[in-house]
Amino acid sequence: MQTQHMPVMLEEVLKFLRPAPGGHYIDGTAGGGGHTEAILERTAPDGKVLGIDTDVQALARVRERLAESVSSRRLVLAHGNFAELARIVNEAGFVSIQGILLDLGFSSHQMDNPERGFSFGVDGPLDMRLDQSQGISAADLVNSASEQELADIIWRYGEETRSRQIAKRIVRERAKGAITHTAQVAWLAAAGVPFKPGAIHPATKTFQALRIAVNHELERLEEALPQMLDVLSARGRDETDGRQAGRMVIISFHSLEDRIVKEFMRREARDCICPPHVPVCVCGHKARLRLLTPKPVIPTSEEVIANPRARSAKLRAAEIVVSS
Ligand SMILES: C[S@@+](CC[C@H](N)C(=O)[O-])C[C@H]1O[C@@H](n2cnc3c(N)ncnc32)[C@H](O)[C@@H]1O
């Protein structure tokens, strides 16, 4: 089945990223290419975009969709993890970046392809790796982790109150034979929960937890954030050309990611990060960011109706403080 990924909060992304003709931007989660395409349009005729994705299938799709921009070198695509942003940017030869977008998580293409193992609705191999060229799959994880480890993962990354029960069921089931398919986990996670029309599927939180664990999603985000700041600041020193300060725009889809983004941006927007009991600043920390969204921006109700995937999206944006 060929699905189309609808870019989430596109208008808001463009409003905060402010892509301008001739500018250089990074889409750290190129996915289905929707945001990338819009940034390319706004930066025409000579702006450039570096599109990064950890999923080779996603990159192949973007390459096909935006073939013209790839051949004119306005779009450079790189396979990699945004946790290695600084290296990827260097290798791509991008030196002056005006904005970086991260639209976290997974795309409709990944979700709707049962072979990728993200879907509890349609059965498929229990993989869940965004980058299938490395790392361990969700099947490896559920068949090897201890009951306690599984309960911790499902609790911490899924915020699932039935985490212990689900972990116990998984361990009991795998004693009969390896767990290899999504339908098995969906069934184990949903067992005993009465079906309520309109409620989220009872396996949703368990699937989210396994996906986050398999892809080390929170760690990768934490690694990426300071690099985004450095990459954007690298041009901030030379602000004599009257161009705008570099901006970062991040869309998250669950509270764990959003908390990491919020805390990072708030900390980097402060001049002093000493603990409150320290009477005089000893940290010497200087604000490197200015918050553009003191509160997260959420999608309009029209967008959520048109694209239910946008339902839990939260957008935060900040711009580099340019030292005079
Ligand atoms: C929500 S989709 C992006 C959709 C895209 N903005 C669009 O409009 O089509 C997220 C994409 O980010 C990729 N991704 C997730 N974590 C990543 C990481 N750590 N490094 C690079 N890409 C990542 C996923 O493979 C997926 O293709």
PDBQT file of the ligand as one rigid body, heavy atoms in Angstrom, charges set to zero:
ROOT
HETATM    1  C1  LIG A 401       7.781  12.379  11.402  1.00  0.00    +0.000 C 
HETATM    2  S1  LIG A 401       8.879  11.772  10.201  1.00  0.00    +0.000 S 
HETATM    3  C2  LIG A 401       9.356  13.235   9.343  1.00  0.00    +0.000 C 
HETATM    4  C3  LIG A 401       8.413  13.601   8.259  1.00  0.00    +0.000 C 
HETATM    5  C4  LIG A 401       8.853  14.801   7.420  1.00  0.00    +0.000 C 
HETATM    6  N1  LIG A 401       9.049  15.978   8.212  1.00  0.00    +0.000 N 
HETATM    7  C5  LIG A 401       7.875  15.082   6.281  1.00  0.00    +0.000 C 
HETATM    8  O1  LIG A 401       7.270  16.154   6.259  1.00  0.00    +0.000 OA
HETATM    9  O2  LIG A 401       7.706  14.216   5.425  1.00  0.00    +0.000 OA
HETATM   10  C6  LIG A 401      10.309  11.456  11.137  1.00  0.00    +0.000 C 
HETATM   11  C7  LIG A 401      11.474  10.930  10.327  1.00  0.00    +0.000 C 
HETATM   12  O3  LIG A 401      12.625  11.110  11.143  1.00  0.00    +0.000 OA
HETATM   13  C8  LIG A 401      13.454  10.004  11.015  1.00  0.00    +0.000 C 
HETATM   14  N2  LIG A 401      14.232   9.925  12.251  1.00  0.00    +0.000 N 
HETATM   15  C9  LIG A 401      13.794   9.605  13.480  1.00  0.00    +0.000 A 
HETATM   16  N3  LIG A 401      14.803   9.648  14.367  1.00  0.00    +0.000 NA
HETATM   17  C10 LIG A 401      15.906  10.030  13.671  1.00  0.00    +0.000 A 
HETATM   18  C11 LIG A 401      17.261  10.264  14.032  1.00  0.00    +0.000 A 
HETATM   19  N4  LIG A 401      17.689  10.091  15.285  1.00  0.00    +0.000 N 
HETATM   20  N5  LIG A 401      18.124  10.670  13.077  1.00  0.00    +0.000 NA
HETATM   21  C12 LIG A 401      17.689  10.847  11.791  1.00  0.00    +0.000 A 
HETATM   22  N6  LIG A 401      16.429  10.620  11.388  1.00  0.00    +0.000 NA
HETATM   23  C13 LIG A 401      15.542  10.222  12.318  1.00  0.00    +0.000 A 
HETATM   24  C14 LIG A 401      12.525   8.833  10.801  1.00  0.00    +0.000 C 
HETATM   25  O4  LIG A 401      13.178   7.790  10.130  1.00  0.00    +0.000 OA
HETATM   26  C15 LIG A 401      11.403   9.463   9.980  1.00  0.00    +0.000 C 
HETATM   27  O5  LIG A 401      11.621   9.291   8.604  1.00  0.00    +0.000 OA
ENDROOT
TORSDOF 0
